[in-house]
């Protein structure tokens, strides 16, 4: 069994909880209150800036030139491609893209610093594993919404289309392949560390959406 298959098996209950969240259900059918989505988008924009930097840092640590280039590209996409989605919503929903007027609330702050600390102090394979849930879970959630939703006037359709699209799916496949390759070449101890940070990051994905729904602030 591939490392990614075992890792996903470790979070099946977390993923089930994510699909059952009011935030995801209401995002799917278009009934999510706007102020909750606004809170989410503002926090996610702050998160993506730091996530992009973590991905680029992982690329800088890679001895494999192609892997380095791909992680630089992952970071670029987080900073540019997905940021464009947020800017579209900022215009549409009257939000400000000026991050100087926003701050990372507790869950966003914790998630960002978890990723930074893992990237800084753990091996590259452990750092890669910590970043994978943000790719993979979003893809799975996007695909799930497309497969189950029936509201064609969903105001959040741009978000759904982004994370269920082929370009995003191709990035997820590439990231998973790198994880399986590097996991096969490392020690059992490191594979377990990889699994544990994958679980933690998955829990933080759940908490990020929950924090937006409950509007958790300092």
ChimeraX attribute file (.defattr): number of C-alpha atoms within 10 A of each C-alpha:
attribute: neighborCount
match mode: 1-to-1
recipient: residues
	/A:1	6
	/A:2	13
	/A:3	20
	/A:4	20
	/A:5	11
	/A:6	11
	/A:7	20
	/A:8	19
	/A:9	11
	/A:10	16
	/A:11	18
	/A:12	13
	/A:13	10
	/A:14	17
	/A:15	20
	/A:16	10
	/A:17	14
	/A:18	22
	/A:19	17
	/A:20	11
	/A:21	16
	/A:22	16
	/A:23	22
	/A:24	20
	/A:25	16
	/A:26	12
	/A:27	22
	/A:28	25
	/A:29	19
	/A:30	19
	/A:31	15
	/A:32	19
	/A:33	12
	/A:34	14
	/A:35	13
	/A:36	16
	/A:37	20
	/A:38	18
	/A:39	19
	/A:40	20
	/A:41	20
	/A:42	22
	/A:43	23
	/A:44	21
	/A:45	23
	/A:46	20
	/A:47	18
	/A:48	20
	/A:49	18
	/A:50	20
	/A:51	24
	/A:52	21
	/A:53	18
	/A:54	26
	/A:55	26
	/A:56	21
	/A:57	20
	/A:58	23
	/A:59	24
	/A:60	17
	/A:61	14
	/A:62	15
	/A:63	10
	/A:64	11
	/A:65	11
	/A:66	11
	/A:67	18
	/A:68	19
	/A:69	15
	/A:70	19
	/A:71	26
	/A:72	21
	/A:73	17
	/A:74	25
	/A:75	24
	/A:76	18
	/A:77	18
	/A:78	22
	/A:79	19
	/A:80	15
	/A:81	13
	/A:82	19
	/A:83	19
	/A:84	14
	/A:85	15
	/A:86	20
	/A:87	16
	/A:88	14
	/A:89	21
	/A:90	16
	/A:91	11
	/A:92	10
	/A:93	13
	/A:94	10
	/A:95	16
	/A:96	14
	/A:97	19
	/A:98	8
	/A:99	12
	/A:100	7
	/A:101	7
	/A:102	13
	/A:103	14
	/A:104	19
	/A:105	19
	/A:106	14
	/A:107	21
	/A:108	25
	/A:109	14
	/A:110	14
	/A:111	21
	/A:112	19
	/A:113	14
	/A:114	17
	/A:115	20
	/A:116	20
	/A:117	12
	/A:118	19
	/A:119	23
	/A:120	14
	/A:121	10
	/A:122	15
	/A:123	15
	/A:124	21
	/A:125	23
	/A:126	24
	/A:127	25
	/A:128	27
	/A:129	29
	/A:130	25
	/A:131	22
	/A:132	19
	/A:133	24
	/A:134	17
	/A:135	18
	/A:136	21
	/A:137	19
	/A:138	19
	/A:139	22
	/A:140	17
	/A:141	19
	/A:142	21
	/A:143	17
	/A:144	15
	/A:145	21
	/A:146	17
	/A:147	10
	/A:148	10
	/A:149	14
	/A:150	12
	/A:151	13
	/A:152	9
	/A:153	9
	/A:154	16
	/A:155	18
	/A:156	17
	/A:157	16
	/A:158	14
	/A:159	15
	/A:160	21
	/A:161	15
	/A:162	18
	/A:163	23
	/A:164	21
	/A:165	13
	/A:166	12
	/A:167	10
	/A:168	18
	/A:169	20
	/A:170	11
	/A:171	19
	/A:172	22
	/A:173	13
	/A:174	14
	/A:175	21
	/A:176	21
	/A:177	15
	/A:178	18
	/A:179	21
	/A:180	17
	/A:181	13
	/A:182	18
	/A:183	21
	/A:184	13
	/A:185	12
	/A:186	11
	/A:187	11
	/A:188	11
	/A:189	8
	/A:190	16
	/A:191	19
	/A:192	15
	/A:193	19
	/A:194	25
	/A:195	21
	/A:196	17
	/A:197	23
	/A:198	26
	/A:199	21
	/A:200	15
	/A:201	21
	/A:202	26
	/A:203	18
	/A:204	22
	/A:205	22
	/A:206	17
	/A:207	16
	/A:208	22
	/A:209	23
	/A:210	19
	/A:211	22
	/A:212	24
	/A:213	20
	/A:214	12
	/A:215	15
	/A:216	14
	/A:217	12
	/A:218	7
